[in-house]
Amino acid sequence: MSSMFSQEVPLELYLLLSAALFALGIVGFLIKRNLITVFMSIELMLNAVNLSFVTFAHQWHQVRGQIFVFFVMMVAAAEAAVGLAIIIAVFRARATLAVDRIDLMKL
Amino acid sequence: MNGSLHLWLIPLLPFAGFLINGLLGRRLPKALVSTIALLAPLAAFGLVLNAASSVFAISSPALSLPYIETCPIGWINIGTLHVDFSFVLDQLSLIMLLVITGVGFLIHVYSVGYMKDDKGYARYFAYLNLFLFFMTTLVLAGNALLMFVGWEGVGLASYLLIGFWFSKTTAAEAGKKAFIVNRIGDFGFLIGMFLLLANFGTLTFTEIATKLGQDPGWTGGVVTVIALCLLLGATGKSAQLPLYIWLPDAMEGPTPVSALIHAATMVTAGVYMIARNHVLFDHSPFALSVVAVVGAATALFAATIALVQTDIKRVLAYSTISQLGYMFLGCGVAAYSAAIFHLMTHAFFKALLFLAAGSVIHGMGGEQDMRKMGGLRTKLPVTFWTMTAAVIAIAGIWPFAGFFSKDAILYSAFQQGSLGKVLYFVGLITALLTAFYMFRLWYLTFFGETRSNDAHPVEGHSAGAHIHESPWSMLGPLVILALLSISGGWIGIDRFGSFLSAVTGPTIDPAAAVGGKTLDLALSGIAVAVALLGWYFAHTFYSGKSDRPKELAAAYPGGYKLLANKYYVDEFYGATVVKPLLAFSTYFLSWVVDKAILGGLAWLLGGIAVFSGALLQRWQSGNIRSYAAWLAAGAAALLLFVFIPWASVLANFGIHLTLAGR
């Protein structure tokens, strides 16, 4: 195990950063009303997970974690494309992006 | 005789015509449609003629009957029950086939002219071919079940063709009426078949006859019940009392259909069925007398109604019912060959009467009321002369066809004891009435002055100016049928009866019977005299401008009203059967069973679903962030559950978790 004083940044710090980013993402997702911000919060969460993947990949000297990251990024890109398209469509139809007001499917 | 007769092609060729015209007819040119429609019955007729020629072949060896063709693949094989697709050609079915395909072909030819301008041209011929398919199946069937298939099929074709002009309410309703009334008869036929199966274990006609012949104990009892059930079926199809009511309404169909289905062929299926099952009836004298009484009663009953009808086709419809009554009378006195003989001659002259009436209606531009006709003798000469032949034939005047067959039936009835003598007189009175109403029709239609001018100025023209003779495609069949109506009886009942005797049993030989030849001649003389008397009455009543019909009607207003309203039978059935049934259906079946019980159950189930849905719906706020919050809370709870060392936490509270088995 590396110590705080070794040259490498210790594992715990990476994981703490990842957890902090994820928590930020959750909080943003829950309290923000603007759909774009909500969307960005999701991206934040994904990247937090990516960070922990890369950390562990480095730690165990395995490439698998890095491959997972590529997959996640790919999905995130696709999600961004679809999600932004939906957001634009919603805005055109409803002239608002407040998530509280997008509740047409509700009976 | 070598090689097959290909009996199976006789029904299947018209069926192929039905498929082609029914599926593609609307896209095909009219000439092609008529070619296909005409080729099918013509080819079938050719096959029948081929079979007939090998039967009558002078050069030996002639074909020995019955000739049976069975489809190698069985139809129904359950336990001891074996039913095959088997076609049987014997003397009886051969004669029926000759009539059906021969007259059927002529009527197809006639239809080409009659239906020329109809929008449903291809549909019409498809139905007509379909009818021939089922009718030939019915006649060729070697067992009761296959016969029943044809029996139901001709009912279907009849329904389709009565309601051919379905946009007309009366036609659609007449079709329904025919179908429903026939269901009552078919119920009898079905019960009869079930009883046959239960008692004989087979539905094949020959096997039933053999089993009946082996055991002389089969008399009365169950045989009577079977025979009466079959009779109920026959009264439905052949329009006898009490189920005749559909036939007059069936005249809503196109006139060639009335000629083919509701005069010449389909309605005689009941007579054919009784003749086919005659062994059963022979074993039950009671059932036979019922057949005879039903026949005679129907003959008289329908003839009286025909006296005062004014619609030309309705007169002919009641006349058909009356003549079918004669055939039943013939069957009822066990003179099956006489009944079939009358069936054949009747097919000739009644088809001719209908076709000629159709020619008159065609010439009059659709007018069917005889009171608005008159004086057509010179305007429709061919129609007039052919119709004359038919009228004389049906009236039973020597030497036209109707005389021979009617005389044979009346003679056989006279030989059958005291009941037979009563029925003979009923038949004689009917013959008088028949001659009267047929010549009434003849005089009203063709003699006197044209009464159409003042009646119906159609679209600004007087109807009289438009009267025209029909095209030769219609007149040709008329002429051929007229020749048959004149000469069809000359075969004579003796030759006809001896030919049929292999199937229907021996006929009475006048020379050997009580009274000898003199009685036969005397009865013939009486029959002709009665027919001439009927003609005379019609002549005095209707040949000139006479007020006598009106005076007579005024003298007996009650009787006239009774006849003009057809004895109020429709009203009676309406009040006793239709109305109670409708009331039962509306108030009990529809309101109580359907709406209250079934509908209530459906509402209850639906209500439960709606109510529980309304409860569960509250969980779905529709707010995405609340969902996400729940998700996050759930994830947090899971994390807590996984990471908190519960065992030690609980141990602090004095609780020790142990897994089973450890």
Interface residues (C-beta under 8 A of the other chain):
Chain A: I26 F29 L30 I31 V38 V99 D100 I102 D103 M105 K106 L107
Chain B: Q617 Q620 S621 G622 N623 I624 R625 A628 A629 A632
